Amino acid sequence: MTSVTRERVTFGALVAGSLAAAALLDDSALSLYVLLLLSAIVTVGVSLVMGHAGQVTLGQGAFYACGAYTAGVVATSGLPPLLGLVLAPLAAAALATLIGVPLLLLRGHHLAFATLAMHLIFLSLVGEMTITGGDVGLQGIPRLSLGAVKLDSIRSYAYLSCLALVGIVLVTKNVLASRPGRALRALSSSEVAAASSGVPVGRYKLAVFALSAGYAGLAGGIYAFHMGYLAPGSFPVLLSIEYVVMAAVGGLGTVSGALLGAALVVLLVDALSRIATMSGMPSTAPVVLSYAVYAVLLVSAVLFMPGGLVSLIASLRAKASKARALARSRQRNIAVGHDTSRPETSRHGSPS
Amino acid sequence: MSAFLSYLVHGIAVGCGFALIASGLIIIYRVTRVVNLAQGMFAVLAGLTASSMLDLGLPHGLAEIAATIASAAAGVILGLVAIGKRGTSPEASLIVTLGVGIFGYALEILIWGDQPRSFAGLSGLLKISDLELPKQYLLIIAVTLLVFGALEVFFERTYLGKTLSACASNPGAARLVGINVTRMGLVGFALGGALGGVAGVVLTPLTPVSYDSDMPLFVNGFAAAILAGLRRPILALAGGIGLGVAEAMVAGYAKPSYQSSLALLLAITILVVQSARRSSLHVAEQ
């Protein structure tokens, strides 16, 4: 099997598996599943920006909130909800383009601070405006309907999130395999070298920033219809940081890393909060545990596995296949009968 | 007393707190090239520790000093995690400080719960002709001036201070003359922790702190540090006071909820203007 077909088979299996999960899980597991899928959508974008455009972004939650509020405001003002879902990613991408022009002049810790600041400013604006319901929040967002089909069960939102995730994974894979994708890889290692080879660095960085914001906006739009209620408190700064944790744990710059990271973090935090809400635990236990998990995962991922889970798995697999190849060659040597130069083979494998 | 003067004094006092946080950020940044996203945690930690110490019956003064020492110790621990591992890039360290800051949330909730805590500072007003100044504000200003004076003496007159300056201006050359740059980085983190701690103990009587108060404190401190160009701690005093006064005026005459957005916008604008002047080649050289 060539690597392209193998990748296609894996992708197909993943799509089938995630749709099957949406069909088979019960309602309580489904709401966690929707959360997982939405986080994965945002994390793919974060991973793209951080891994390929080489930028630290701590404000992705603001684009998620922007998408959610766009969908919510459109749907509550009497327009068709589907329009809200379509506008959600567009509004988030437009916002990213607008603020990306000045912000992407910054690098490293300056950009990290600026994106964090953007998230805080966005929250304070949303809390002030009457159209978004202020600090009280936006209530009574109608359910999404596609033509005659009304999406009013959690399961339908799980299917919708699955479709959205598959869509953005396909878009990301294709973008990365294209000429601009290669240019992005070049600029993430050296902007000066990329610029001198003719890569329009500023424009590409902005495009990736906007694309990833669009992903977050789409996830936010689905979230708005899924929850039916939005408030500034639903989008704390920690949300932006969670996405960075997921991307870093999985491995920056890879789609599979983003999916793996999102799944691992969401499931781990859920499992721990189940333990923490068992009887006999103090009421603050769930919060304490989830903060501790984010912190420990983030620090250990950054310090001890810079490539994330994906590169860890790849290096383990490479080691295993090397060991297998070695074993095979030894066996062949034994079968042929001529002794090898390796001392350990001759010690316990010689046919004499 | 006119409203303007009371806003002004309030702005200066709060701005002094920002300046203390900013100076800690600047020292850590200058010595290690790491922007410490957990700088606000030091202030929160010290404020909470001081309130517990006072509850235990320690007298004022002693409790605040103990809290400052505790946050300096937290600074050393943060430094060990952030720069202790060889070959950690400043960008990676930035994310590590973020992670340690979140770990601080977990510890703080575990020890003090998630409700805001405070303690009484100096009460009463000081009357100078027809001016009435709250004594706590004056205390904050006095403590800040004292700390900045001490910092100036430390960096100009002491061997350790000069060693830190050497690491800040050229780490490579500092290493060549036999300075352990990593150890000096830890000293920088300890100093940053202590400065954040001082800010926490003087500000907590004004506004109660809870575990998540670190974000506004960090943001304002960073904005003040940016106003100072992330260079000398003493410039941060001007930056912090300027920011504090501007915010107090916005809160007084416009809307209180706009004040932190103002600080953020100001900081972002300065950053963008600065970086627009630099070419990318210039950046690549650094």
Contacts between the chains, C-beta under 8 A, distances in Angstrom:
chain1	res1	chain2	res2	distance
A	56	B	91	6.5
A	56	B	94	7.1
A	56	B	95	7.4
A	58	B	98	7.7
A	102	B	268	7.7
A	102	B	272	4.6
A	103	B	268	7.4
A	103	B	272	7.2
A	105	B	272	5.6
A	105	B	275	4.8
A	105	B	276	5.5
A	106	B	271	5.7
A	106	B	272	6.6
A	106	B	275	5.4
A	107	B	275	7.4
A	107	B	283	6.5
A	108	B	90	7.4
A	108	B	91	5.7
A	108	B	94	7.6
A	109	B	35	3.9
A	109	B	90	7.3
A	109	B	91	7.3
A	109	B	94	5.2
A	110	B	271	5.1
A	110	B	275	6.8
A	112	B	35	7.5
A	112	B	37	7.7
A	112	B	94	6.2
A	113	B	35	7.1
A	113	B	222	5.9
A	113	B	267	7.3
A	113	B	271	7.6
A	114	B	268	5.0
A	114	B	271	6.3
A	114	B	272	7.9
A	116	B	219	7.7
A	117	B	219	6.6
A	117	B	264	4.0
A	117	B	265	7.9
A	117	B	267	6.8
A	117	B	268	5.7
A	118	B	268	7.8
A	120	B	215	7.4
A	120	B	219	6.6
A	120	B	260	6.8
A	120	B	261	7.4
A	120	B	264	6.1
A	121	B	261	4.9
A	121	B	264	5.5
A	121	B	265	6.9
A	124	B	257	5.9
A	124	B	258	7.4
A	124	B	260	6.9
A	124	B	261	5.1
A	125	B	261	7.6
A	127	B	257	6.9
A	128	B	255	7.8
A	128	B	257	6.3
A	190	B	284	7.4
A	191	B	280	5.6
A	191	B	283	8.0
A	191	B	284	7.1
A	192	B	280	5.9
A	192	B	281	6.1
A	192	B	284	4.6
A	195	B	280	6.7
A	201	B	280	7.5
A	237	B	215	6.1
A	238	B	102	7.5
A	241	B	98	6.5
A	241	B	102	7.0
A	244	B	95	7.2
A	244	B	98	7.9
A	248	B	95	7.0
A	284	B	109	5.1
A	284	B	110	7.0
A	284	B	113	6.4
A	284	B	114	6.2
A	287	B	106	7.8
A	287	B	109	5.7
A	287	B	114	6.8
A	288	B	106	4.7
A	288	B	109	5.1
A	288	B	110	5.1
A	289	B	106	7.5
A	291	B	102	5.3
A	291	B	103	7.0
A	291	B	105	4.5
A	291	B	106	3.9
A	291	B	109	7.2
A	292	B	103	6.3
A	292	B	106	4.1
A	294	B	99	7.5
A	294	B	102	5.4
A	295	B	99	4.7
A	295	B	100	6.7
A	295	B	101	7.9
A	295	B	102	4.2
A	295	B	103	3.5
A	295	B	105	7.8
A	295	B	106	6.6
A	296	B	99	7.7
A	296	B	103	7.1
A	298	B	95	6.6
A	298	B	96	7.7
A	298	B	98	6.9
A	298	B	99	3.7
A	298	B	102	7.2
A	299	B	81	6.5
A	299	B	96	5.3
A	299	B	99	3.9
A	299	B	100	6.6
A	299	B	103	7.5
A	302	B	92	5.1
A	302	B	95	4.9
A	302	B	96	5.5
A	302	B	99	7.1
A	303	B	81	7.9
A	303	B	85	5.5
A	303	B	88	6.7
A	303	B	92	7.2
A	303	B	96	6.5
A	306	B	92	7.4
